[in-house]
Amino acid sequence: MLTEKDKKYTVKIEGKEYEFAPINWNVLSGIETELNTSIVDLIPMLQKSIYKSTLTLAWVMLRDKYPLTKEDIGKVTDHKEIMAITSAVSDVLLDFFGVKDE
């Protein structure tokens, strides 16, 4: 379940709540490094491999605050949690780039 509190996004993973890091240069650089692409090419990449890319994005946005690995996040098996994480990642990026989700 995604919640927004003063532009802070949280998501529950296996019953524990985690807050995504704000998008900053470290997060943007981490996204480019881990996905081996530029931010401008991110949307086409997400369209080609949504789950692999979203898992990596979630990990990059959580790793500075929590000792999680991609494998930890990847163990989520509940469909609702997977969709909530995917939605949260999307919301964070849309908010950062100033795109209004309607």
A tleap script that builds the chain and sets N, CA, C and O, in Angstrom:
source leaprc.protein.ff14SB
mol = sequence {
  NMET LEU THR GLU LYS ASP LYS LYS TYR THR
  VAL LYS ILE GLU GLY LYS GLU TYR GLU PHE
  ALA PRO ILE ASN TRP ASN VAL LEU SER GLY
  ILE GLU THR GLU LEU ASN THR SER ILE VAL
  ASP LEU ILE PRO MET LEU GLN LYS SER ILE
  TYR LYS SER THR LEU THR LEU ALA TRP VAL
  MET LEU ARG ASP LYS TYR PRO LEU THR LYS
  GLU ASP ILE GLY LYS VAL THR ASP HIE LYS
  GLU ILE MET ALA ILE THR SER ALA VAL SER
  ASP VAL LEU LEU ASP PHE PHE GLY VAL LYS
  ASP CGLU
}
set mol.1.N position { 0.845 -1.175 0.000 }
set mol.1.CA position { 0.000 0.000 0.000 }
set mol.1.C position { 0.888 1.235 0.000 }
set mol.1.O position { 1.790 1.355 0.829 }
set mol.2.N position { 0.638 2.138 -0.913 }
set mol.2.CA position { 1.408 3.367 -1.048 }
set mol.2.C position { 0.708 4.488 -0.311 }
set mol.2.O position { -0.505 4.661 -0.430 }
set mol.3.N position { 1.470 5.242 0.444 }
set mol.3.CA position { 0.919 6.434 1.062 }
set mol.3.C position { 1.839 7.600 0.757 }
set mol.3.O position { 3.040 7.411 0.562 }
set mol.4.N position { 1.286 8.804 0.712 }
set mol.4.CA position { 2.074 10.003 0.474 }
set mol.4.C position { 1.893 10.913 1.680 }
set mol.4.O position { 0.772 11.292 2.022 }
set mol.5.N position { 3.003 11.259 2.321 }
set mol.5.CA position { 2.976 12.160 3.468 }
set mol.5.C position { 4.040 13.212 3.223 }
set mol.5.O position { 5.232 12.927 3.332 }
set mol.6.N position { 3.615 14.443 2.889 }
set mol.6.CA position { 4.567 15.506 2.608 }
set mol.6.C position { 5.607 15.071 1.594 }
set mol.6.O position { 6.805 15.271 1.794 }
set mol.7.N position { 5.145 14.474 0.503 }
set mol.7.CA position { 6.004 13.996 -0.575 }
set mol.7.C position { 6.929 12.874 -0.131 }
set mol.7.O position { 7.955 12.632 -0.767 }
set mol.8.N position { 6.585 12.193 0.939 }
set mol.8.CA position { 7.328 11.016 1.362 }
set mol.8.C position { 6.483 9.809 0.984 }
set mol.8.O position { 5.313 9.713 1.357 }
set mol.9.N position { 7.082 8.903 0.249 }
set mol.9.CA position { 6.368 7.727 -0.215 }
set mol.9.C position { 6.810 6.514 0.584 }
set mol.9.O position { 8.004 6.289 0.784 }
set mol.10.N position { 5.847 5.741 1.032 }
set mol.10.CA position { 6.149 4.530 1.781 }
set mol.10.C position { 5.455 3.351 1.107 }
set mol.10.O position { 4.450 3.502 0.413 }
set mol.11.N position { 6.024 2.185 1.335 }
set mol.11.CA position { 5.463 0.966 0.788 }
set mol.11.C position { 5.675 -0.132 1.813 }
set mol.11.O position { 6.666 -0.121 2.544 }
set mol.12.N position { 4.746 -1.083 1.869 }
set mol.12.CA position { 4.900 -2.224 2.768 }
set mol.12.C position { 5.447 -3.403 1.982 }
set mol.12.O position { 4.939 -3.756 0.918 }
set mol.13.N position { 6.487 -3.997 2.528 }
set mol.13.CA position { 7.070 -5.195 1.947 }
set mol.13.C position { 7.017 -6.272 3.017 }
set mol.13.O position { 7.674 -6.167 4.053 }
set mol.14.N position { 6.242 -7.291 2.761 }
set mol.14.CA position { 6.039 -8.388 3.702 }
set mol.14.C position { 5.703 -7.872 5.108 }
set mol.14.O position { 6.257 -8.332 6.107 }
set mol.15.N position { 4.785 -6.910 5.153 }
set mol.15.CA position { 4.275 -6.406 6.420 }
set mol.15.C position { 5.087 -5.306 7.076 }
set mol.15.O position { 4.627 -4.724 8.059 }
set mol.16.N position { 6.271 -4.997 6.579 }
set mol.16.CA position { 7.105 -3.951 7.160 }
set mol.16.C position { 7.077 -2.721 6.250 }
set mol.16.O position { 7.180 -2.839 5.029 }
set mol.17.N position { 6.935 -1.538 6.860 }
set mol.17.CA position { 6.850 -0.311 6.084 }
set mol.17.C position { 8.235 0.274 5.829 }
set mol.17.O position { 9.074 0.357 6.726 }
set mol.18.N position { 8.448 0.680 4.565 }
set mol.18.CA position { 9.703 1.299 4.144 }
set mol.18.C position { 9.395 2.615 3.458 }
set mol.18.O position { 8.384 2.742 2.766 }
set mol.19.N position { 10.268 3.595 3.650 }
set mol.19.CA position { 10.102 4.898 3.010 }
set mol.19.C position { 11.141 5.054 1.909 }
set mol.19.O position { 12.335 4.850 2.131 }
set mol.20.N position { 10.677 5.413 0.728 }
set mol.20.CA position { 11.596 5.653 -0.371 }
set mol.20.C position { 12.421 6.904 -0.102 }
set mol.20.O position { 11.917 7.886 0.441 }
set mol.21.N position { 13.684 6.859 -0.483 }
set mol.21.CA position { 14.550 8.030 -0.379 }
set mol.21.C position { 14.050 9.082 -1.363 }
set mol.21.O position { 13.517 8.750 -2.422 }
set mol.22.N position { 14.225 10.353 -1.007 }
set mol.22.CA position { 13.876 11.389 -1.988 }
set mol.22.C position { 14.808 11.265 -3.196 }
set mol.22.O position { 15.959 10.848 -3.066 }
set mol.23.N position { 14.299 11.630 -4.354 }
set mol.23.CA position { 15.136 11.590 -5.552 }
set mol.23.C position { 16.179 12.701 -5.432 }
set mol.23.O position { 15.843 13.879 -5.310 }
set mol.24.N position { 17.430 12.305 -5.468 }
set mol.24.CA position { 18.533 13.256 -5.444 }
set mol.24.C position { 19.577 12.782 -6.447 }
set mol.24.O position { 19.347 11.801 -7.155 }
set mol.25.N position { 20.711 13.455 -6.521 }
set mol.25.CA position { 21.729 13.064 -7.496 }
set mol.25.C position { 22.219 11.642 -7.272 }
set mol.25.O position { 22.480 10.913 -8.229 }
set mol.26.N position { 22.344 11.249 -6.012 }
set mol.26.CA position { 22.807 9.882 -5.736 }
set mol.26.C position { 21.822 8.848 -6.266 }
set mol.26.O position { 22.226 7.837 -6.840 }
set mol.27.N position { 20.547 9.097 -6.077 }
set mol.27.CA position { 19.526 8.164 -6.564 }
set mol.27.C position { 19.512 8.158 -8.092 }
set mol.27.O position { 19.465 7.091 -8.704 }
set mol.28.N position { 19.553 9.336 -8.712 }
set mol.28.CA position { 19.558 9.407 -10.168 }
set mol.28.C position { 20.783 8.702 -10.745 }
set mol.28.O position { 20.680 7.960 -11.722 }
set mol.29.N position { 21.934 8.939 -10.137 }
set mol.29.CA position { 23.161 8.284 -10.584 }
set mol.29.C position { 23.065 6.772 -10.387 }
set mol.29.O position { 23.485 5.999 -11.247 }
set mol.30.N position { 22.510 6.359 -9.251 }
set mol.30.CA position { 22.329 4.935 -8.981 }
set mol.30.C position { 21.418 4.271 -9.995 }
set mol.30.O position { 21.666 3.141 -10.417 }
set mol.31.N position { 20.361 4.975 -10.386 }
set mol.31.CA position { 19.444 4.446 -11.399 }
set mol.31.C position { 20.185 4.244 -12.712 }
set mol.31.O position { 20.086 3.187 -13.335 }
set mol.32.N position { 20.933 5.270 -13.131 }
set mol.32.CA position { 21.666 5.158 -14.391 }
set mol.32.C position { 22.711 4.048 -14.325 }
set mol.32.O position { 22.881 3.295 -15.284 }
set mol.33.N position { 23.409 3.947 -13.198 }
set mol.33.CA position { 24.442 2.925 -13.053 }
set mol.33.C position { 23.850 1.524 -13.043 }
set mol.33.O position { 24.294 0.656 -13.795 }
set mol.34.N position { 22.859 1.302 -12.203 }
set mol.34.CA position { 22.302 -0.044 -12.036 }
set mol.34.C position { 21.539 -0.528 -13.264 }
set mol.34.O position { 21.534 -1.723 -13.561 }
set mol.35.N position { 20.899 0.388 -13.975 }
set mol.35.CA position { 20.151 -0.004 -15.169 }
set mol.35.C position { 20.969 0.183 -16.446 }
set mol.35.O position { 20.515 -0.159 -17.538 }
set mol.36.N position { 22.170 0.724 -16.299 }
set mol.36.CA position { 23.071 0.947 -17.431 }
set mol.36.C position { 22.369 1.711 -18.552 }
set mol.36.O position { 22.441 1.334 -19.722 }
set mol.37.N position { 21.695 2.785 -18.170 }
set mol.37.CA position { 20.992 3.629 -19.130 }
set mol.37.C position { 20.917 5.041 -18.584 }
set mol.37.O position { 21.159 5.269 -17.398 }
set mol.38.N position { 20.586 5.980 -19.440 }
set mol.38.CA position { 20.403 7.355 -18.973 }
set mol.38.C position { 18.964 7.532 -18.498 }
set mol.38.O position { 18.076 6.757 -18.852 }
set mol.39.N position { 18.757 8.549 -17.705 }
set mol.39.CA position { 17.411 8.841 -17.208 }
set mol.39.C position { 16.453 9.075 -18.372 }
set mol.39.O position { 15.294 8.665 -18.303 }
set mol.40.N position { 16.913 9.728 -19.441 }
set mol.40.CA position { 16.017 9.996 -20.573 }
set mol.40.C position { 15.585 8.716 -21.285 }
set mol.40.O position { 14.553 8.700 -21.955 }
set mol.41.N position { 16.362 7.650 -21.146 }
set mol.41.CA position { 15.998 6.374 -21.768 }
set mol.41.C position { 15.270 5.438 -20.806 }
set mol.41.O position { 15.012 4.280 -21.133 }
set mol.42.N position { 14.943 5.944 -19.624 }
set mol.42.CA position { 14.319 5.110 -18.602 }
set mol.42.C position { 12.929 4.619 -19.003 }
set mol.42.O position { 12.615 3.444 -18.817 }
set mol.43.N position { 12.103 5.495 -19.545 }
set mol.43.CA position { 10.726 5.107 -19.887 }
set mol.43.C position { 10.706 3.986 -20.928 }
set mol.43.O position { 9.991 3.002 -20.740 }
set mol.44.N position { 11.472 4.105 -22.027 }
set mol.44.CA position { 11.483 2.972 -22.970 }
set mol.44.C position { 11.972 1.672 -22.324 }
set mol.44.O position { 11.484 0.592 -22.657 }
set mol.45.N position { 12.928 1.775 -21.406 }
set mol.45.CA position { 13.422 0.581 -20.726 }
set mol.45.C position { 12.320 -0.036 -19.870 }
set mol.45.O position { 12.143 -1.254 -19.855 }
set mol.46.N position { 11.582 0.815 -19.156 }
set mol.46.CA position { 10.489 0.314 -18.324 }
set mol.46.C position { 9.422 -0.366 -19.175 }
set mol.46.O position { 8.812 -1.345 -18.746 }
set mol.47.N position { 9.201 0.146 -20.366 }
set mol.47.CA position { 8.204 -0.454 -21.249 }
set mol.47.C position { 8.647 -1.826 -21.741 }
set mol.47.O position { 7.810 -2.678 -22.037 }
set mol.48.N position { 9.951 -2.046 -21.830 }
set mol.48.CA position { 10.474 -3.323 -22.324 }
set mol.48.C position { 10.591 -4.373 -21.226 }
set mol.48.O position { 10.322 -5.551 -21.459 }
set mol.49.N position { 10.994 -3.947 -20.024 }
set mol.49.CA position { 11.187 -4.925 -18.938 }
set mol.49.C position { 10.746 -4.313 -17.612 }
set mol.49.O position { 11.568 -3.939 -16.775 }
set mol.50.N position { 9.446 -4.221 -17.447 }
set mol.50.CA position { 8.862 -3.517 -16.307 }
set mol.50.C position { 9.283 -4.093 -14.961 }
set mol.50.O position { 9.630 -3.328 -14.061 }
set mol.51.N position { 9.265 -5.395 -14.792 }
set mol.51.CA position { 9.523 -5.952 -13.468 }
set mol.51.C position { 10.999 -5.916 -13.100 }
set mol.51.O position { 11.344 -5.571 -11.970 }
set mol.52.N position { 11.864 -6.262 -14.027 }
set mol.52.CA position { 13.307 -6.193 -13.764 }
set mol.52.C position { 13.718 -4.756 -13.455 }
set mol.52.O position { 14.447 -4.507 -12.495 }
set mol.53.N position { 13.253 -3.819 -14.265 }
set mol.53.CA position { 13.606 -2.416 -14.070 }
set mol.53.C position { 13.014 -1.866 -12.783 }
set mol.53.O position { 13.693 -1.152 -12.044 }
set mol.54.N position { 11.758 -2.190 -12.507 }
set mol.54.CA position { 11.105 -1.673 -11.301 }
set mol.54.C position { 11.741 -2.239 -10.043 }
set mol.54.O position { 11.896 -1.522 -9.055 }
set mol.55.N position { 12.109 -3.501 -10.062 }
set mol.55.CA position { 12.805 -4.091 -8.916 }
set mol.55.C position { 14.100 -3.324 -8.645 }
set mol.55.O position { 14.405 -3.002 -7.497 }
set mol.56.N position { 14.849 -3.036 -9.692 }
set mol.56.CA position { 16.098 -2.287 -9.532 }
set mol.56.C position { 15.826 -0.871 -9.038 }
set mol.56.O position { 16.533 -0.382 -8.157 }
set mol.57.N position { 14.820 -0.210 -9.587 }
set mol.57.CA position { 14.475 1.146 -9.143 }
set mol.57.C position { 14.076 1.165 -7.664 }
set mol.57.O position { 14.519 2.031 -6.909 }
set mol.58.N position { 13.248 0.220 -7.260 }
set mol.58.CA position { 12.843 0.150 -5.850 }
set mol.58.C position { 14.059 -0.032 -4.954 }
set mol.58.O position { 14.180 0.625 -3.920 }
set mol.59.N position { 14.951 -0.918 -5.350 }
set mol.59.CA position { 16.156 -1.168 -4.552 }
set mol.59.C position { 17.020 0.087 -4.447 }
set mol.59.O position { 17.499 0.419 -3.363 }
set mol.60.N position { 17.221 0.782 -5.563 }
set mol.60.CA position { 18.036 2.011 -5.542 }
set mol.60.C position { 17.403 3.046 -4.619 }
set mol.60.O position { 18.116 3.761 -3.915 }
set mol.61.N position { 16.072 3.133 -4.614 }
set mol.61.CA position { 15.390 4.137 -3.792 }
set mol.61.C position { 15.292 3.732 -2.319 }
set mol.61.O position { 14.950 4.562 -1.476 }
set mol.62.N position { 15.582 2.489 -2.004 }
set mol.62.CA position { 15.515 2.027 -0.610 }
set mol.62.C position { 16.884 1.759 0.014 }
set mol.62.O position { 17.017 1.801 1.237 }
set mol.63.N position { 17.883 1.490 -0.785 }
set mol.63.CA position { 19.154 0.968 -0.270 }
set mol.63.C position { 19.929 1.912 0.631 }
set mol.63.O position { 20.686 1.443 1.481 }
set mol.64.N position { 19.773 3.216 0.484 }
set mol.64.CA position { 20.505 4.140 1.357 }
set mol.64.C position { 19.976 4.136 2.788 }
set mol.64.O position { 20.710 4.441 3.729 }
set mol.65.N position { 18.711 3.792 2.946 }
set mol.65.CA position { 18.096 3.830 4.277 }
set mol.65.C position { 17.937 2.462 4.924 }
set mol.65.O position { 17.790 2.364 6.143 }
set mol.66.N position { 17.965 1.406 4.116 }
set mol.66.CA position { 17.671 0.073 4.650 }
set mol.66.C position { 18.672 -0.948 4.112 }
set mol.66.O position { 19.117 -0.843 2.969 }
set mol.67.N position { 19.023 -1.928 4.931 }
set mol.67.CA position { 19.980 -2.956 4.492 }
set mol.67.C position { 19.300 -4.051 3.667 }
set mol.67.O position { 19.356 -5.231 4.010 }
set mol.68.N position { 18.658 -3.635 2.575 }
set mol.68.CA position { 17.960 -4.577 1.710 }
set mol.68.C position { 18.785 -4.846 0.459 }
set mol.68.O position { 19.507 -3.973 -0.026 }
set mol.69.N position { 18.670 -6.050 -0.049 }
set mol.69.CA position { 19.256 -6.372 -1.339 }
set mol.69.C position { 18.125 -6.461 -2.360 }
set mol.69.O position { 16.950 -6.505 -1.999 }
set mol.70.N position { 18.494 -6.486 -3.630 }
set mol.70.CA position { 17.466 -6.696 -4.652 }
set mol.70.C position { 16.782 -8.033 -4.431 }
set mol.70.O position { 15.587 -8.181 -4.684 }
set mol.71.N position { 17.547 -9.002 -3.959 }
set mol.71.CA position { 16.978 -10.323 -3.709 }
set mol.71.C position { 15.934 -10.260 -2.595 }
set mol.71.O position { 14.922 -10.959 -2.660 }
set mol.72.N position { 16.169 -9.427 -1.567 }
set mol.72.CA position { 15.177 -9.265 -0.491 }
set mol.72.C position { 13.861 -8.743 -1.053 }
set mol.72.O position { 12.792 -9.273 -0.750 }
set mol.73.N position { 13.948 -7.710 -1.865 }
set mol.73.CA position { 12.741 -7.137 -2.449 }
set mol.73.C position { 12.126 -8.120 -3.434 }
set mol.73.O position { 10.904 -8.227 -3.531 }
set mol.74.N position { 12.971 -8.835 -4.161 }
set mol.74.CA position { 12.502 -9.792 -5.157 }
set mol.74.C position { 11.779 -10.993 -4.580 }
set mol.74.O position { 11.089 -11.710 -5.305 }
set mol.75.N position { 11.929 -11.221 -3.275 }
set mol.75.CA position { 11.246 -12.355 -2.642 }
set mol.75.C position { 9.772 -12.084 -2.381 }
set mol.75.O position { 9.036 -12.984 -1.976 }
set mol.76.N position { 9.339 -10.848 -2.609 }
set mol.76.CA position { 7.929 -10.521 -2.415 }
set mol.76.C position { 7.110 -11.370 -3.378 }
set mol.76.O position { 7.333 -11.343 -4.588 }
set mol.77.N position { 6.179 -12.110 -2.843 }
set mol.77.CA position { 5.364 -12.991 -3.678 }
set mol.77.C position { 3.902 -12.575 -3.724 }
set mol.77.O position { 3.160 -13.033 -4.593 }
set mol.78.N position { 3.478 -11.725 -2.816 }
set mol.78.CA position { 2.094 -11.283 -2.796 }
set mol.78.C position { 1.850 -10.312 -3.954 }
set mol.78.O position { 2.516 -9.283 -4.069 }
set mol.79.N position { 0.891 -10.657 -4.800 }
set mol.79.CA position { 0.609 -9.849 -5.990 }
set mol.79.C position { 0.282 -8.406 -5.627 }
set mol.79.O position { 0.726 -7.487 -6.316 }
set mol.80.N position { -0.484 -8.186 -4.564 }
set mol.80.CA position { -0.846 -6.822 -4.158 }
set mol.80.C position { 0.390 -6.022 -3.763 }
set mol.80.O position { 0.484 -4.834 -4.073 }
set mol.81.N position { 1.339 -6.665 -3.082 }
set mol.81.CA position { 2.563 -5.967 -2.697 }
set mol.81.C position { 3.410 -5.647 -3.921 }
set mol.81.O position { 3.986 -4.563 -4.010 }
set mol.82.N position { 3.489 -6.575 -4.859 }
set mol.82.CA position { 4.249 -6.322 -6.089 }
set mol.82.C position { 3.650 -5.132 -6.830 }
set mol.82.O position { 4.381 -4.254 -7.287 }
set mol.83.N position { 2.350 -5.100 -6.948 }
set mol.83.CA position { 1.692 -3.996 -7.646 }
set mol.83.C position { 1.851 -2.685 -6.876 }
set mol.83.O position { 2.014 -1.629 -7.488 }
set mol.84.N position { 1.807 -2.740 -5.541 }
set mol.84.CA position { 1.985 -1.531 -4.733 }
set mol.84.C position { 3.398 -0.973 -4.890 }
set mol.84.O position { 3.579 0.241 -4.978 }
set mol.85.N position { 4.400 -1.853 -4.924 }
set mol.85.CA position { 5.782 -1.407 -5.107 }
set mol.85.C position { 5.947 -0.802 -6.499 }
set mol.85.O position { 6.565 0.251 -6.653 }
set mol.86.N position { 5.396 -1.466 -7.503 }
set mol.86.CA position { 5.467 -0.954 -8.875 }
set mol.86.C position { 4.806 0.418 -8.965 }
set mol.86.O position { 5.347 1.333 -9.585 }
set mol.87.N position { 3.652 0.556 -8.355 }
set mol.87.CA position { 2.930 1.829 -8.350 }
set mol.87.C position { 3.709 2.908 -7.603 }
set mol.87.O position { 3.762 4.056 -8.045 }
set mol.88.N position { 4.308 2.545 -6.480 }
set mol.88.CA position { 5.075 3.505 -5.685 }
set mol.88.C position { 6.272 4.033 -6.463 }
set mol.88.O position { 6.533 5.236 -6.472 }
set mol.89.N position { 6.997 3.134 -7.114 }
set mol.89.CA position { 8.152 3.551 -7.918 }
set mol.89.C position { 7.688 4.516 -9.005 }
set mol.89.O position { 8.310 5.555 -9.228 }
set mol.90.N position { 6.611 4.173 -9.667 }
set mol.90.CA position { 6.067 5.027 -10.721 }
set mol.90.C position { 5.671 6.389 -10.170 }
set mol.90.O position { 5.995 7.415 -10.768 }
set mol.91.N position { 4.976 6.412 -9.043 }
set mol.91.CA position { 4.543 7.676 -8.441 }
set mol.91.C position { 5.719 8.562 -8.062 }
set mol.91.O position { 5.680 9.773 -8.279 }
set mol.92.N position { 6.758 7.972 -7.501 }
set mol.92.CA position { 7.941 8.750 -7.110 }
set mol.92.C position { 8.564 9.393 -8.347 }
set mol.92.O position { 8.891 10.579 -8.334 }
set mol.93.N position { 8.727 8.620 -9.403 }
set mol.93.CA position { 9.337 9.155 -10.623 }
set mol.93.C position { 8.457 10.207 -11.286 }
set mol.93.O position { 8.953 11.250 -11.711 }
set mol.94.N position { 7.168 9.944 -11.376 }
set mol.94.CA position { 6.253 10.921 -11.973 }
set mol.94.C position { 6.254 12.220 -11.182 }
set mol.94.O position { 6.243 13.303 -11.767 }
set mol.95.N position { 6.267 12.121 -9.861 }
set mol.95.CA position { 6.302 13.307 -9.017 }
set mol.95.C position { 7.605 14.078 -9.231 }
set mol.95.O position { 7.593 15.304 -9.348 }
set mol.96.N position { 8.710 13.367 -9.282 }
set mol.96.CA position { 10.007 14.020 -9.463 }
set mol.96.C position { 10.066 14.779 -10.784 }
set mol.96.O position { 10.574 15.899 -10.836 }
set mol.97.N position { 9.546 14.174 -11.848 }
set mol.97.CA position { 9.605 14.797 -13.153 }
set mol.97.C position { 8.438 15.749 -13.398 }
set mol.97.O position { 8.314 16.308 -14.488 }
set mol.98.N position { 7.586 15.937 -12.396 }
set mol.98.CA position { 6.497 16.903 -12.492 }
set mol.98.C position { 5.346 16.471 -13.373 }
set mol.98.O position { 4.612 17.304 -13.904 }
set mol.99.N position { 5.188 15.160 -13.528 }
set mol.99.CA position { 4.095 14.637 -14.339 }
set mol.99.C position { 2.938 14.322 -13.406 }
set mol.99.O position { 3.101 13.608 -12.417 }
set mol.100.N position { 1.787 14.853 -13.723 }
set mol.100.CA position { 0.605 14.614 -12.901 }
set mol.100.C position { -0.097 13.351 -13.389 }
set mol.100.O position { -0.483 13.241 -14.553 }
set mol.101.N position { -0.252 12.394 -12.459 }
set mol.101.CA position { -0.948 11.149 -12.773 }
set mol.101.C position { -2.430 11.371 -12.588 }
set mol.101.O position { -2.886 11.635 -11.475 }
set mol.102.N position { -3.182 11.271 -13.654 }
set mol.102.CA position { -4.615 11.561 -13.561 }
set mol.102.C position { -5.440 10.356 -13.797 }
set mol.102.O position { -6.668 10.431 -13.755 }
savepdb mol mol.pdb
quit
